[in-house]
Amino acid sequence: MIPSMSAHHLFIASLVFWASLSGTRCDVFAQARTQVDGPQVPFVGCESDGQVGPLKAPKERVKHLAVPAEFVNRLAYYKAEEGFGVLAPRGWHCFSTYGSSGSNLYVTPEPIESAALFSSEWKGFSGQAIQVSVSIGDTSGRFSVARTIARVFPDHKQFVQDVVAEGIEPASSFPSGPYPADRLTYRNKKVVEFETPPHLEGLGTSSMLRANSSPIRGVAILLGKEPSLVQASVRLSAESQNLIRTIVRQIEREAAESDGQ
């Protein structure tokens, strides 16, 4: 007697069947397998504060993600109520700010003083830190989007011209061309990975990470027609540098999924 199958298992089985007929890898099946059978990493909910007041940390137990087996025990998934989540070393602390322009998620090895994030006197993180920012292109976040487009997304320069034409900020607020020291790797016309070298300014320091003796690596991604911007800036210790590629690629996957790709 064949055991009865749930609708979920029938769906997975059908994907396997059609993939075997085509003789090629089925991307839909690959995504389903990652979500169902991918490695589990702990989920860490992050408190946040912003336009409508404090928000509690979301609650989940684990997250199924495409994490290499050798890193599963070193990473957790941090997520606030608004914006994107991010992989980061286990045992770190997180906090998020949000508003009509977008959101910022900060993850650091030390507890984060939330009051400092809203202080004009605070200069940013001087040590290890991860920041994931979302700037919404059809709100006041468009100025941040335009500044990054001017730097690294020349195919979308019309957006910058439209923002300048509003007359709110001058063209000089949107310098054209990459930061001289940045190393850029384009995944496509809307996704660029970057590395800002130590002690220098670049995309990595166009965040709340201050320049120091370590590089800042990350990715900038345009989403949607408007568009909006997702940027991750990552600075880890020398011993944890091998985690950065996994962290960045997870952001890229999450952005692609949110963009319907």
C-alpha positions as CSV (number, residue, x, y, z in Angstrom):
1,M,0.0,0.0,0.0
2,I,1.4,3.4,-1.0
3,P,1.2,5.9,1.9
4,S,-0.9,9.0,1.3
5,M,1.0,12.1,0.3
6,S,0.3,15.7,1.4
7,A,-0.2,18.4,-1.2
8,H,3.3,19.8,-0.3
9,H,5.0,16.5,-1.0
10,L,3.1,16.1,-4.2
11,F,4.3,19.5,-5.3
12,I,7.9,18.6,-4.6
13,A,7.6,15.3,-6.4
14,S,6.1,16.9,-9.5
15,L,9.1,19.3,-9.6
16,V,11.5,16.4,-9.4
17,F,9.6,14.6,-12.2
18,W,9.6,17.5,-14.6
19,A,13.3,18.3,-13.9
20,S,14.2,14.7,-14.7
21,L,12.3,14.9,-18.1
22,S,14.1,18.1,-19.1
23,G,17.5,16.9,-18.1
24,T,18.4,20.3,-16.6
25,R,18.3,21.7,-13.2
26,C,15.0,23.1,-12.1
27,D,15.4,26.4,-10.4
28,V,12.0,26.3,-8.8
29,F,12.8,22.9,-7.2
30,A,16.2,24.2,-6.0
31,Q,14.4,27.1,-4.3
32,A,11.8,24.8,-2.7
33,R,14.5,22.4,-1.5
34,T,16.5,25.3,0.1
35,Q,13.4,26.5,2.0
36,V,12.3,23.0,3.2
37,D,15.6,21.1,3.6
38,G,18.2,23.8,3.8
39,P,20.5,24.1,6.8
40,Q,18.9,25.5,9.9
41,V,20.4,28.6,11.5
42,P,19.0,30.3,14.7
43,F,16.6,33.2,14.1
44,V,17.3,36.3,16.2
45,G,14.6,38.9,16.4
46,C,15.7,42.6,16.6
47,E,13.9,45.4,18.4
48,S,13.4,48.6,16.4
49,D,12.4,52.2,16.9
50,G,11.3,54.8,14.4
51,Q,8.4,56.8,13.0
52,V,5.6,55.2,14.9
53,G,7.5,54.2,18.0
54,P,9.2,51.1,19.3
55,L,8.5,47.8,17.7
56,K,9.0,44.4,19.4
57,A,11.4,41.9,17.9
58,P,9.8,39.3,15.6
59,K,9.8,35.7,16.8
60,E,10.8,32.6,15.0
61,R,12.9,29.6,16.1
62,V,15.0,28.8,13.1
63,K,15.6,29.9,9.5
64,H,16.2,27.5,6.6
65,L,18.9,29.1,4.4
66,A,21.5,28.1,1.8
67,V,24.4,28.3,4.2
68,P,27.6,26.2,3.6
69,A,27.8,23.3,6.1
70,E,31.1,24.5,7.5
71,F,29.5,27.9,8.5
72,V,26.1,26.7,9.9
73,N,27.4,26.6,13.5
74,R,28.9,30.1,13.2
75,L,26.0,32.1,11.8
76,A,22.5,33.3,12.9
77,Y,19.9,35.2,11.0
78,Y,19.0,38.6,12.4
79,K,15.7,40.3,11.5
80,A,13.7,43.3,12.6
81,E,10.0,43.9,11.9
82,E,10.8,46.2,9.0
83,G,13.4,45.7,6.2
84,F,15.7,42.9,5.3
85,G,17.3,40.3,7.6
86,V,21.0,39.4,7.5
87,L,23.3,36.6,8.4
88,A,25.9,37.5,11.1
89,P,28.1,35.7,13.6
90,R,26.2,34.0,16.4
91,G,25.9,35.8,19.7
92,W,25.9,39.3,18.3
93,H,23.4,42.0,19.1
94,C,21.0,43.9,16.8
95,F,18.8,46.9,16.6
96,S,16.9,48.6,13.8
97,T,15.7,52.1,12.9
98,Y,12.9,52.8,10.5
99,G,10.9,55.6,8.9
100,S,9.1,56.6,5.8
101,S,12.4,56.8,3.9
102,G,13.4,53.2,4.7
103,S,15.1,51.2,7.4
104,N,18.5,50.3,8.9
105,L,19.4,47.1,10.6
106,Y,22.6,47.1,12.7
107,V,24.3,44.0,14.1
108,T,27.4,44.2,16.3
109,P,29.3,42.0,18.8
110,E,28.6,44.5,21.5
111,P,25.2,45.6,22.8
112,I,23.8,48.6,20.8
113,E,22.8,51.7,22.7
114,S,19.6,52.6,20.7
115,A,19.7,56.2,21.9
116,A,23.1,56.7,20.2
117,L,21.6,55.8,16.9
118,F,19.3,58.8,17.0
119,S,22.0,61.2,18.4
120,S,23.6,63.8,16.1
121,E,26.8,63.4,18.2
122,W,27.2,59.7,17.4
123,K,29.9,59.1,14.8
124,G,29.2,55.5,14.0
125,F,30.7,52.1,14.5
126,S,34.4,51.9,14.8
127,G,34.8,48.1,15.1
128,Q,33.1,45.0,13.7
129,A,29.6,45.7,12.5
130,I,27.1,44.8,9.8
131,Q,24.5,47.3,8.5
132,V,21.7,46.5,6.1
133,S,19.9,49.6,4.8
134,V,16.8,49.9,2.6
135,S,16.2,53.3,1.0
136,I,12.8,53.7,-0.7
137,G,13.0,55.4,-4.0
138,D,9.6,57.1,-4.0
139,T,10.0,58.8,-0.6
140,S,12.7,61.0,0.9
141,G,14.9,57.9,0.6
142,R,15.3,58.8,-3.1
143,F,18.2,61.1,-2.2
144,S,20.2,58.2,-0.8
145,V,19.2,56.1,-3.8
146,A,20.3,58.8,-6.2
147,R,23.7,59.2,-4.5
148,T,24.5,55.5,-4.8
149,I,23.2,55.4,-8.4
150,A,25.5,58.3,-9.3
151,R,28.4,56.4,-7.9
152,V,28.0,52.9,-9.3
153,F,24.9,52.5,-11.5
154,P,25.4,54.5,-14.6
155,D,22.6,52.8,-16.5
156,H,20.1,54.4,-14.1
157,K,21.5,58.0,-14.2
158,Q,18.1,59.3,-15.3
159,F,16.9,58.7,-11.8
160,V,19.6,61.0,-10.5
161,Q,18.7,63.7,-13.1
162,D,15.1,63.5,-12.1
163,V,16.0,64.0,-8.4
164,V,18.3,67.0,-9.2
165,A,15.6,68.5,-11.3
166,E,13.4,68.7,-8.2
167,G,15.6,71.5,-7.1
168,I,15.7,70.3,-3.4
169,E,19.4,69.3,-3.5
170,P,22.0,70.6,-6.0
171,A,23.8,68.4,-8.5
172,S,27.0,68.6,-6.4
173,S,25.2,66.5,-3.8
174,F,25.4,63.5,-6.2
175,P,29.1,63.0,-7.3
176,S,29.4,60.9,-10.4
177,G,31.6,57.9,-10.7
178,P,33.0,55.3,-8.2
179,Y,35.0,56.2,-5.2
180,P,38.7,56.1,-6.3
181,A,39.8,53.3,-3.9
182,D,36.7,51.1,-4.1
183,R,37.0,47.7,-5.8
184,L,33.7,46.9,-7.6
185,T,32.4,43.6,-8.9
186,Y,29.2,43.8,-11.0
187,R,26.8,40.9,-10.8
188,N,24.5,42.7,-13.3
189,K,23.4,46.2,-14.0
190,K,21.5,46.4,-10.7
191,V,23.8,44.5,-8.3
192,V,27.4,45.5,-7.5
193,E,29.6,44.0,-4.8
194,F,32.2,46.3,-3.3
195,E,35.2,46.5,-1.1
196,T,36.4,49.7,0.6
197,P,40.0,49.4,1.7
198,P,41.2,50.3,5.2
199,H,41.4,54.0,6.3
200,L,39.7,55.2,3.1
201,E,36.2,56.5,2.2
202,G,33.9,54.6,-0.2
203,L,30.6,52.8,-0.4
204,G,31.5,50.9,2.7
205,T,31.7,54.2,4.7
206,S,28.5,55.6,3.2
207,S,26.9,53.8,6.2
208,M,27.4,54.1,9.9
209,L,30.7,52.1,9.7
210,R,33.6,54.4,10.2
211,A,36.9,53.8,8.4
212,N,39.5,51.9,10.4
213,S,42.3,49.4,9.8
214,S,40.0,46.8,8.3
215,P,38.2,46.7,4.9
216,I,34.5,47.0,4.5
217,R,32.8,44.7,2.0
218,G,29.3,44.5,0.9
219,V,26.7,44.9,-1.9
220,A,24.5,47.5,-3.3
221,I,21.3,46.4,-5.0
222,L,18.5,48.3,-6.9
223,L,15.0,47.0,-6.6
224,G,11.8,47.7,-8.4
225,K,10.9,50.2,-11.1
226,E,11.3,53.4,-9.1
227,P,13.9,52.1,-7.9
228,S,14.7,51.5,-4.2
229,L,18.1,50.6,-2.8
230,V,19.3,47.8,-0.5
231,Q,22.9,48.1,0.7
232,A,24.8,45.8,3.1
233,S,28.1,46.9,4.6
234,V,30.1,44.3,6.4
235,R,33.2,44.5,8.6
236,L,34.4,41.4,10.4
237,S,37.6,40.3,12.2
238,A,40.4,38.7,10.2
239,E,39.3,35.3,11.6
240,S,35.7,35.8,10.2
241,Q,36.5,37.1,6.8
242,N,35.5,33.8,5.2
243,L,31.9,34.4,6.3
244,I,31.5,37.6,4.3
245,R,30.8,35.9,1.0
246,T,28.0,33.8,2.5
247,I,26.5,36.9,4.2
248,V,26.5,39.0,1.0
249,R,25.1,36.2,-1.2
250,Q,22.2,35.7,1.2
251,I,21.3,39.4,0.9
252,E,21.4,39.1,-2.9
253,R,19.1,36.0,-2.8
254,E,16.7,37.8,-0.4
255,A,16.6,40.9,-2.6
256,A,16.0,38.8,-5.8
257,E,13.1,37.1,-4.1
258,S,11.6,40.4,-3.0
259,D,12.0,41.8,-6.5
260,G,10.2,38.8,-8.0
261,Q,13.2,37.4,-9.9
